[in-house]
Amino acid sequence: MVRVRFSIFFSVFVAMVGLMIIAPVMPPLIRELGLSETHSGLIISLGSVAMAVMAPVWGRWSDIKGRKPVILMGFLGMFVSYVLFTATMYAGLTKLISGGLLVVLLILARGLVGLCIPAVPSSAQAYMADVTDEKGRSAGMALIGAANGMGLVLGPAIAGGFALIGLIWPLYIGALLPLVAFVVVLLLIPSQKPVIQAKPPKVNPFQKGLGLYLFAGLTTMLSIVTLQVVGGFYFQDQLALTTKETARMISMGLMLSGVAMIVTQGVQMKKPKWQPKPLILVGSLLLIISMALFLFVISSIGFYVAFFLFGVGAGLMMPGFMAGASLAVAREQQGGVAGLVASVQGIAAVIAPILSTSLYQLNKHLPFVVVAAFVLLMAITLLTVKHQIVPATTVSSGGTD
């Protein structure tokens, strides 16, 4: 059981690092290629669209083909797509290709990365649902949340370290890590039969109980991405910082949030007393408080406190909505619901950058006000709408895939 949990944790961590390791080096690489910020946004956004579309498909495939084969396919696809993306970037830097052809190839390669990455978290979440019972589901999802948080923190840090050698080096690491994870999963996760032998029942995102937790997931991810996208602009404008001071502050703040998220989910794994609803409600309260601090306490110390509270709140909400969604469906639908949860993350990555920057242009306070309003609406809905837990037909300690 320990090796299975380690494999799940490591798989999700590598997938998140693979997603985040591109972000810090994309702006300078785009400038080196002679392309514009619009091209960068197009490349990243279309990759996120691919994630949102493919995540439910991978989840359903994991129900039919088994968790381990789909995770392995995901890592193999990540390796191939990263090699293609890195090769295209290298060709552009060495002037072998340029202009419209370069942009198209980068979009296709980044889209392929987006197609393959969600195979891992969706299957890993379904696997965790397979090996936990109802009482331990929140703690199991906290492990996945911790892996997400660690990847969120270490992905940019790894990129920054290897970028000192050369801007393209983080992409080499992005290609190498899936191979390492492929070997780990191949050796440590036991081969098992699929959950079902026939066509899986479709998961309706609007079915009773499930839509509420998907809404909570969308709200959580919109909050996280919004802070990442407009945080730097806001702090620079509010505190009159230089670009270097802004980069330092946003990096420290996001790292503080990531560490708070990891610690919070670590505590939840050790003492899994809270179930999904209280996890989300307390997390919502902390997120709203953090937004209020961002809006009304105009100081670096106040912002750092807000970052910390935001990390704790997100650290509670992530396992809350993942566990809640998992418990809202039957065992035969765990892959499908895990795919929907992963899809929500992709949707947030598409919507939040466009929405938050548009709101920021209208008024710099609006993105934080809208986030707080979304979180409040979600919390009120959670309190007023009744939901039910679907009892699992079978739960195995060894991971009956």
C-alpha positions as CSV (number, residue, x, y, z in Angstrom):
1,M,0.0,0.0,0.0
2,V,2.9,2.4,0.8
3,R,4.5,1.9,-2.6
4,V,1.1,2.4,-4.4
5,R,0.6,5.7,-2.5
6,F,4.2,6.8,-3.2
7,S,3.6,6.0,-6.9
8,I,0.4,8.0,-7.0
9,F,2.1,10.9,-5.3
10,F,5.1,10.9,-7.5
11,S,3.0,10.5,-10.7
12,V,0.9,13.6,-9.9
13,F,4.0,15.5,-8.8
14,V,5.8,14.8,-12.1
15,A,2.7,15.7,-14.1
16,M,2.3,19.1,-12.2
17,V,6.1,19.8,-12.6
18,G,5.7,19.0,-16.3
19,L,2.9,21.5,-16.5
20,M,4.6,24.3,-14.5
21,I,8.2,23.9,-15.7
22,I,7.3,25.6,-19.0
23,A,5.8,28.8,-17.4
24,P,8.9,30.6,-16.1
25,V,10.9,30.2,-19.3
26,M,8.2,30.8,-21.9
27,P,8.3,34.7,-21.8
28,P,12.1,34.9,-22.3
29,L,12.1,32.1,-24.9
30,I,9.3,33.8,-26.8
31,R,11.3,37.0,-26.9
32,E,14.4,35.1,-28.0
33,L,12.4,33.6,-30.9
34,G,11.2,37.1,-31.9
35,L,7.6,36.3,-31.2
36,S,5.0,38.4,-29.3
37,E,3.2,38.0,-26.0
38,T,0.1,37.2,-28.0
39,H,1.8,34.2,-29.5
40,S,2.9,33.0,-26.0
41,G,-0.7,33.4,-24.7
42,L,-2.0,31.5,-27.7
43,I,0.4,28.6,-27.2
44,I,-0.3,28.3,-23.5
45,S,-4.1,28.8,-23.8
46,L,-4.6,26.2,-26.5
47,G,-2.6,23.7,-24.4
48,S,-5.0,24.3,-21.6
49,V,-8.0,23.8,-23.9
50,A,-6.5,20.4,-24.9
51,M,-6.2,19.5,-21.2
52,A,-9.8,20.4,-20.5
53,V,-11.1,18.4,-23.4
54,M,-9.0,15.2,-22.9
55,A,-9.1,14.9,-19.1
56,P,-12.6,13.3,-19.0
57,V,-11.6,11.0,-21.9
58,W,-8.5,9.7,-20.1
59,G,-10.6,9.2,-16.9
60,R,-13.1,7.0,-18.7
61,W,-10.4,5.1,-20.4
62,S,-8.8,4.4,-17.0
63,D,-12.2,2.7,-16.0
64,I,-12.0,0.5,-19.0
65,K,-8.3,-0.2,-19.5
66,G,-7.1,0.1,-16.0
67,R,-5.4,2.9,-14.0
68,K,-1.8,1.7,-14.5
69,P,-1.9,1.4,-18.3
70,V,-3.4,4.9,-18.7
71,I,-0.8,6.5,-16.4
72,L,1.9,4.8,-18.4
73,M,0.4,6.0,-21.7
74,G,0.2,9.5,-20.2
75,F,3.9,9.6,-19.2
76,L,4.9,8.1,-22.6
77,G,2.9,10.8,-24.3
78,M,4.4,13.5,-22.1
79,F,7.9,12.3,-23.1
80,V,7.2,12.3,-26.8
81,S,5.3,15.7,-26.7
82,Y,8.1,17.3,-24.7
83,V,10.7,16.0,-27.1
84,L,8.7,17.5,-30.0
85,F,8.2,20.8,-28.1
86,T,11.8,21.1,-27.1
87,A,13.0,20.2,-30.6
88,T,10.7,22.8,-32.1
89,M,12.0,25.4,-29.7
90,Y,15.6,24.5,-30.4
91,A,15.0,24.7,-34.1
92,G,13.5,28.2,-33.6
93,L,16.4,29.4,-31.5
94,T,18.9,28.2,-34.1
95,K,16.9,29.8,-36.9
96,L,16.2,26.5,-38.6
97,I,12.5,27.5,-38.7
98,S,10.8,30.8,-38.0
99,G,7.6,32.9,-38.5
100,G,4.2,31.3,-38.9
101,L,5.5,27.8,-39.3
102,L,7.3,28.1,-35.9
103,V,4.2,29.4,-34.2
104,V,2.0,26.6,-35.7
105,L,4.5,23.8,-34.7
106,L,4.8,25.2,-31.1
107,I,1.0,25.3,-30.8
108,L,0.7,21.7,-32.0
109,A,3.5,20.5,-29.7
110,R,2.2,22.3,-26.7
111,G,-1.3,21.1,-27.5
112,L,0.1,17.5,-27.5
113,V,1.6,18.1,-24.1
114,G,-1.8,19.3,-22.9
115,L,-3.5,16.2,-24.4
116,C,-1.2,13.8,-22.5
117,I,-0.7,15.4,-19.1
118,P,-4.3,14.9,-17.8
119,A,-4.0,11.1,-18.2
120,V,-1.9,11.0,-15.1
121,P,-3.8,13.1,-12.5
122,S,-7.2,11.8,-13.6
123,S,-6.1,8.1,-13.4
124,A,-4.2,8.7,-10.2
125,Q,-7.2,10.3,-8.5
126,A,-9.4,7.4,-9.6
127,Y,-6.7,5.0,-8.3
128,M,-6.8,6.8,-4.9
129,A,-10.6,6.4,-4.8
130,D,-10.1,2.7,-5.5
131,V,-7.8,2.2,-2.5
132,T,-9.6,4.4,0.1
133,D,-12.9,4.0,1.9
134,E,-15.3,6.9,2.5
135,K,-13.7,8.0,5.8
136,G,-10.2,8.0,4.3
137,R,-11.1,9.6,1.0
138,S,-10.4,13.1,2.1
139,A,-7.0,12.1,3.4
140,G,-6.2,10.2,0.2
141,M,-7.1,13.2,-1.9
142,A,-5.0,15.4,0.4
143,L,-2.0,13.3,-0.7
144,I,-2.8,14.2,-4.3
145,G,-3.4,17.8,-3.4
146,A,0.0,17.8,-1.7
147,A,1.6,16.4,-4.8
148,N,-0.1,19.2,-6.8
149,G,1.1,21.8,-4.4
150,M,4.7,20.5,-4.4
151,G,4.7,20.5,-8.2
152,L,3.3,24.0,-8.2
153,V,6.2,25.2,-5.9
154,L,9.1,23.1,-7.2
155,G,8.2,23.3,-11.0
156,P,9.1,26.9,-11.3
157,A,12.0,26.5,-8.9
158,I,13.4,23.6,-11.0
159,A,12.9,25.7,-14.2
160,G,14.7,28.7,-12.6
161,G,17.7,26.6,-11.5
162,F,18.3,24.9,-14.9
163,A,17.6,28.1,-16.8
164,L,20.9,29.4,-15.3
165,I,22.6,26.9,-17.6
166,G,20.5,27.8,-20.6
167,L,16.9,28.9,-21.3
168,I,16.0,25.6,-23.0
169,W,17.4,23.4,-20.3
170,P,14.2,23.3,-18.2
171,L,12.5,21.7,-21.3
172,Y,15.2,19.0,-21.3
173,I,14.2,18.2,-17.7
174,G,10.6,18.3,-18.7
175,A,11.3,15.5,-21.2
176,L,13.4,13.5,-18.8
177,L,11.1,13.4,-15.8
178,P,8.2,11.5,-17.5
179,L,10.7,8.7,-18.3
180,V,11.7,8.5,-14.7
181,A,8.1,8.4,-13.6
182,F,7.2,5.8,-16.3
183,V,9.8,3.5,-14.7
184,V,8.6,4.1,-11.2
185,V,5.0,3.4,-12.1
186,L,6.0,0.3,-14.2
187,L,7.9,-1.2,-11.3
188,L,5.9,-0.1,-8.2
189,I,2.2,-0.2,-9.2
190,P,0.8,-3.7,-9.5
191,S,-0.9,-4.8,-12.6
192,Q,-4.7,-5.2,-12.0
193,K,-7.9,-5.7,-13.9
194,P,-10.0,-2.7,-15.0
195,V,-12.8,-1.6,-12.7
196,I,-15.4,-2.7,-15.2
197,Q,-15.4,-5.0,-18.2
198,A,-18.2,-3.3,-20.2
199,K,-18.8,0.3,-21.3
200,P,-18.7,2.5,-18.2
201,P,-21.8,4.5,-17.2
202,K,-21.3,8.1,-18.2
203,V,-20.8,10.7,-15.5
204,N,-23.2,13.6,-15.8
205,P,-21.4,16.7,-14.3
206,F,-24.8,18.1,-13.3
207,Q,-26.0,15.0,-11.5
208,K,-27.2,15.3,-7.9
209,G,-24.3,16.1,-5.6
210,L,-21.5,16.1,-8.2
211,G,-22.1,19.5,-9.8
212,L,-21.7,21.2,-6.5
213,Y,-18.2,19.8,-5.9
214,L,-17.1,20.5,-9.5
215,F,-18.3,24.1,-8.9
216,A,-16.1,24.2,-5.8
217,G,-13.2,22.8,-7.8
218,L,-13.7,25.4,-10.5
219,T,-13.9,28.2,-7.9
220,T,-10.7,27.0,-6.2
221,M,-8.7,26.8,-9.4
222,L,-10.0,30.1,-10.7
223,S,-8.8,31.7,-7.5
224,I,-5.3,30.1,-7.7
225,V,-4.8,31.0,-11.4
226,T,-6.1,34.5,-10.9
227,L,-3.6,35.2,-8.2
228,Q,-0.8,33.8,-10.3
229,V,-1.8,35.9,-13.4
230,V,-2.6,39.4,-12.0
231,G,-0.8,39.2,-8.6
232,G,2.4,40.7,-10.0
233,F,0.6,43.6,-11.7
234,Y,-1.4,44.3,-8.6
235,F,1.5,44.3,-6.1
236,Q,3.7,46.5,-8.4
237,D,0.9,49.0,-8.8
238,Q,-0.2,49.0,-5.2
239,L,3.3,49.2,-3.6
240,A,5.1,51.1,-6.5
241,L,7.7,48.3,-6.9
242,T,10.3,47.9,-9.5
243,T,10.1,45.0,-11.9
244,K,12.8,43.1,-10.0
245,E,11.1,43.8,-6.6
246,T,7.8,42.7,-8.1
247,A,9.3,39.4,-9.4
248,R,10.9,38.8,-6.0
249,M,7.7,39.4,-4.1
250,I,5.4,37.4,-6.3
251,S,7.9,34.5,-6.2
252,M,8.1,34.6,-2.4
253,G,4.4,35.0,-2.1
254,L,3.5,32.1,-4.3
255,M,6.1,29.9,-2.7
256,L,4.7,30.8,0.7
257,S,1.2,29.8,-0.5
258,G,2.5,26.6,-1.9
259,V,4.3,25.6,1.3
260,A,1.2,26.5,3.3
261,M,-0.9,24.3,0.9
262,I,1.5,21.4,1.3
263,V,1.7,21.6,5.1
264,T,-2.1,21.9,5.4
265,Q,-2.7,18.8,3.2
266,G,0.0,17.0,5.1
267,V,-1.9,17.6,8.4
268,Q,-5.1,16.4,6.7
269,M,-3.3,13.2,5.7
270,K,-2.2,12.5,9.2
271,K,-5.4,13.5,10.9
272,P,-8.2,12.9,8.4
273,K,-11.1,13.9,10.6
274,W,-12.8,16.5,8.4
275,Q,-15.0,15.5,5.5
276,P,-15.4,17.3,2.2
277,K,-18.1,19.9,3.3
278,P,-16.3,21.3,6.3
279,L,-13.0,21.3,4.5
280,I,-14.4,23.4,1.7
281,L,-16.3,25.8,4.0
282,V,-13.4,26.6,6.2
283,G,-11.1,26.9,3.2
284,S,-13.7,29.3,1.6
285,L,-13.6,31.5,4.7
286,L,-9.8,31.7,4.6
287,L,-9.8,32.5,0.9
288,I,-12.3,35.3,1.4
289,I,-10.2,36.7,4.3
290,S,-7.1,36.6,2.1
291,M,-8.9,38.5,-0.7
292,A,-10.0,41.1,1.9
293,L,-6.3,41.5,3.0
294,F,-5.2,41.9,-0.6
295,L,-7.8,44.6,-1.1
296,F,-7.6,46.6,2.1
297,V,-4.2,46.0,3.7
298,I,-1.7,47.8,1.4
299,S,1.6,46.6,2.7
300,S,4.1,43.8,1.9
301,I,3.6,42.2,5.3
302,G,-0.2,42.2,4.8
303,F,0.2,40.7,1.4
304,Y,2.4,37.9,2.7
305,V,-0.1,37.1,5.4
306,A,-2.8,37.0,2.7
307,F,-0.6,34.6,0.6
308,F,-0.2,32.3,3.6
309,L,-4.0,32.3,4.4
310,F,-4.7,31.7,0.7
311,G,-2.4,28.7,0.7
312,V,-4.1,27.2,3.8
313,G,-7.5,27.8,2.4
314,A,-6.7,26.3,-1.0
315,G,-5.0,23.4,0.8
316,L,-8.3,22.6,2.5
317,M,-10.5,23.1,-0.5
318,M,-8.5,21.0,-3.0
319,P,-8.9,17.6,-1.1
320,G,-12.4,18.7,-0.2
321,F,-13.7,19.1,-3.7
322,M,-11.8,16.1,-5.0
323,A,-13.0,13.8,-2.2
324,G,-16.6,15.2,-2.4
325,A,-16.7,14.6,-6.2
326,S,-15.4,11.1,-5.7
327,L,-17.9,10.2,-3.0
328,A,-20.8,11.6,-5.1
329,V,-20.5,8.8,-7.7
330,A,-20.3,5.0,-7.8
331,R,-17.1,3.0,-7.9
332,E,-17.6,2.3,-11.6
333,Q,-17.5,6.0,-12.3
334,Q,-14.4,7.0,-10.4
335,G,-12.3,7.4,-13.6
336,G,-15.0,9.5,-15.2
337,V,-15.4,11.8,-12.3
338,A,-11.6,12.1,-11.8
339,G,-11.4,13.2,-15.5
340,L,-14.0,15.8,-14.9
341,V,-12.1,17.2,-11.9
342,A,-8.9,17.4,-14.0
343,S,-11.0,19.0,-16.8
344,V,-12.1,21.7,-14.3
345,Q,-8.4,22.6,-13.8
346,G,-7.9,23.0,-17.5
347,I,-11.1,25.1,-17.9
348,A,-9.9,27.4,-15.1
349,A,-6.5,27.7,-16.8
350,V,-8.3,28.9,-20.0
351,I,-10.9,31.2,-18.4
352,A,-8.9,32.8,-15.5
353,P,-6.1,34.5,-17.5
354,I,-8.5,36.2,-19.9
355,L,-11.1,37.1,-17.3
356,S,-8.7,38.3,-14.6
357,T,-6.6,40.5,-17.0
358,S,-9.8,42.0,-18.6
359,L,-11.2,42.8,-15.1
360,Y,-7.8,44.3,-14.1
361,Q,-7.9,46.7,-17.0
362,L,-11.3,47.9,-15.8
363,N,-10.2,48.2,-12.2
364,K,-7.2,46.7,-10.5
365,H,-9.3,45.6,-7.5
366,L,-12.0,43.8,-9.5
367,P,-10.2,40.4,-10.0
368,F,-10.0,40.0,-6.2
369,V,-13.6,41.2,-5.6
370,V,-14.9,38.7,-8.2
371,V,-12.9,35.8,-6.7
372,A,-14.3,36.6,-3.3
373,A,-17.8,36.8,-4.7
374,F,-17.4,33.4,-6.5
375,V,-16.1,31.8,-3.3
376,L,-18.9,33.2,-1.2
377,L,-21.5,32.1,-3.8
378,M,-20.0,28.6,-3.8
379,A,-20.0,28.4,0.0
380,I,-23.6,29.5,0.3
381,T,-24.6,27.0,-2.3
382,L,-22.8,24.3,-0.4
383,L,-24.6,25.2,2.8
384,T,-28.1,25.3,1.2
385,V,-28.1,22.4,-1.3
386,K,-28.4,18.9,0.0
387,H,-26.0,16.3,-1.3
388,Q,-25.5,12.6,-0.8
389,I,-22.7,10.1,-0.7
390,V,-22.9,7.2,-3.0
391,P,-21.8,4.0,-1.2
392,A,-19.0,2.2,-2.9
393,T,-19.7,-1.4,-3.9
394,T,-16.2,-2.5,-3.3
395,V,-13.1,-0.9,-1.7
396,S,-9.8,-2.7,-1.8
397,S,-6.7,-1.9,0.3
398,G,-4.5,-3.1,-2.5
399,G,-5.9,-1.0,-5.3
400,T,-8.4,-3.0,-7.3
401,D,-8.0,-1.0,-10.4
